[in-house]
Amino acid sequence: METLMGYFGKYAAAEAGKLAGFQFEYLTTLGFAALVIFFGRFLVSKSKALQKYAIPAPVVSGLIFSLVISGIKGAGIMEFTFDAKIMKDLCQNLFFLCVGYGFSAKMLKNAGGKLCIMIAFAACLLITLQDILGVALAHVIGMNPLLALQCSSASMSGGVGTASAFGPIFEKMGAADATTVGVAAGTLGNIMGSLIGGPVAAYLITSKGLKADPNDKPEAQRTGVKPTLDNTRMIYAFATCLLLAALGMPIYMLLDSIPMIEMPKFIGCLFAGAIGRNVMEALGVDTRVPETEAIEHMFLELYLALVLMTIDITKLAPVAGQMGIILVAQAVMMAIFAIFISFNLFGKDYGAAVMAAGNCGWGCGSGPNAVANEKAVMDQYGYHDVAWVLYPSFAVIIDDIYNPICLSLMGSFFGK
C-alpha cells in the first residue's frame, strides 16, 4: 500500500500532537485543480446568482474544496496538503507577464493621461486609507499597530506576497507572528476581494443603467477574423512568454535592491511583458496577441484554482479575533471606496464600473483577483478594452511602487 501511495504523494505517519498527513505530488495536485476549474464553471453555469454577481468560477469551487479538506483535518481524520508552490509561482509570474504584455503604449495614449493620473491617485489614496483605518482600529481594540498594518495594505492591496515579505521585517520590530497574521489576512483578503468585486460592479451597472459599447472588442476580434488555433504561432507565443519571464528576473533584482522597499517577483515579469510588447511593436514584430491572451486566461484560471483549493482554513482560527474586526472594516471600506470614489474618478461610465470591480480585486486581495473580477463582470455584461488591458497592470504597478514605501515608513514610525 505504501508503494502504491508513493505514486501519488508522500504519507507522513501520525506523531504526538500531529495528525497523519498526505501531500499529493504536483501532477495529482494539478489534476485536482482541473476538477476545481470544471466544477466551478459548472456551478456558475447553473447559478443565476453567481452569474449576476460575477463571482469567478475557481473561487466558488476552490472555496468548497478547501472547506472539505479543512473539515477532514478538523475532524481529526487526516491532513491533506498539495505540492503546489512551484506551480503557483509559475502561474502567477506567467500570468502577470501576460498582463504586462497587454500594456501597449498605444492603449495608454487611447486611455488618456487624465485617466492614468486618476488611477494612480486612487491607488495611492486607497493604500493610505487602508493603513490609517487599520492603525486607528488597532488603538481601539488594543492590537499591535504593526499587526494591524499586516491586516491593512500589506495584505489587502499587497496580497499574500507583500504580507509575507513584510512579516519578518515587522517581527524584528517586535510584532510576534506578523508573518502568520499577514498570510492569514492575505488569504481572507483574496476571498473578500473575489466576493465583493462582482456585486459592486453589478450594483453600479444596474442602478445607473450602464451598458457596454458593442463596438468595443478585444484586439483579436477587431479585424472581424476569428483566430484559429495554429500550433506554430502558439509555440512561438509561449516561448516568447517564457523568455520575457526570464528577462523579468534582472528587472526584479534591480527593483528589489532598492533600500527599504520590498518588491514581489511578479512585478519584474509585469515590467518585462510591457517592455517586450512595446519593443516588439516598435520593431514591427508579430506580437501574437490572441495566443498570448489565451495563455493569460489559462494561467489565471489555474492560479486561482491552486490558491483557493490549498487554503488551510484551520490555521485562521488562532488569529481570527482582532484580525477579523479589521478585515471586515477593510472590506466595507473597499466597497464604499469603489462605489463612491473609484467609479467617479474613473469616469462614471461602464468602463469605470468594470474598473471598480478590478479595484476591489487588487485592493482587497491581489492583482490576479482584479483581472478575475473584471473578466467575470465582462463575461456577464460586455467587454471594455481600457478596463481590461490598462487598469489591472497600471494599478498594480502603482501599488507595488507606493505600497512598500508607505508600509516601510509607517512600520518605522509605529515600530519604535
Stockholm file with secondary structure:
# STOCKHOLM 1.0

chainA/1-416         METLMGYFGKYAAAEAGKLAGFQFEYLTTLGFAALVIFFGRFLVSKSKALQKYAIPAPVVSGLIFSLVISGIKGAGIMEFTFDAKIMKDLCQNLFFLCVGYGFSAKMLKNAGGKLCIMIAFAACLLITLQDILGVALAHVIGMNPLLALQCSSASMSGGVGTASAFGPIFEKMGAADATTVGVAAGTLGNIMGSLIGGPVAAYLITSKGLKADPNDKPEAQRTGVKPTLDNTRMIYAFATCLLLAALGMPIYMLLDSIPMIEMPKFIGCLFAGAIGRNVMEALGVDTRVPETEAIEHMFLELYLALVLMTIDITKLAPVAGQMGIILVAQAVMMAIFAIFISFNLFGKDYGAAVMAAGNCGWGCGSGPNAVANEKAVMDQYGYHDVAWVLYPSFAVIIDDIYNPICLSLMGSFFGK
#=GR chainA/1-416 SS CHHHHHTTEEEECCBTTBCCEEEECHHHHHHHHHHHHHHHHHHHHHCHHHHHTTCCHHHHHHHHHHHHHHHHHHTTSCEEEECCHHHHHHHHHHHHHHHHHTCCHHHHHHHCHHHHHHHHHHHHHHHHHHHHHHHHHHHHHTCCHHHHHHTTTTTTTSHHHHHHHHHHHHHHTTCTTHHHHHHHHHHHHHHHHHHHHHHHHHHHHHHTTCCCCTTCCCGGGTTSCCCCCCHHHHHHHHHHHHHHHHHHHHHHHHHHTSTTCCCCTHHHHHHHHHHHHHHHHHHTCCCCHHHHHHHHHHHHHHHHHHHHHTCCGGGGGGGCHHHHHHHHHHHHHHHHHIIIIIHHHTTSSHHHHHHHHHHHHHHTTCHHHHHHHHHHHHHHHCCCHIIIIIHHHHHHHHHHHHHHHHHHHHHHHHTC
#=GC SS_cons         CHHHHHTTEEEECCBTTBCCEEEECHHHHHHHHHHHHHHHHHHHHHCHHHHHTTCCHHHHHHHHHHHHHHHHHHTTSCEEEECCHHHHHHHHHHHHHHHHHTCCHHHHHHHCHHHHHHHHHHHHHHHHHHHHHHHHHHHHHTCCHHHHHHTTTTTTTSHHHHHHHHHHHHHHTTCTTHHHHHHHHHHHHHHHHHHHHHHHHHHHHHHTTCCCCTTCCCGGGTTSCCCCCCHHHHHHHHHHHHHHHHHHHHHHHHHHTSTTCCCCTHHHHHHHHHHHHHHHHHHTCCCCHHHHHHHHHHHHHHHHHHHHHTCCGGGGGGGCHHHHHHHHHHHHHHHHHIIIIIHHHTTSSHHHHHHHHHHHHHHTTCHHHHHHHHHHHHHHHCCCHIIIIIHHHHHHHHHHHHHHHHHHHHHHHHTC
//
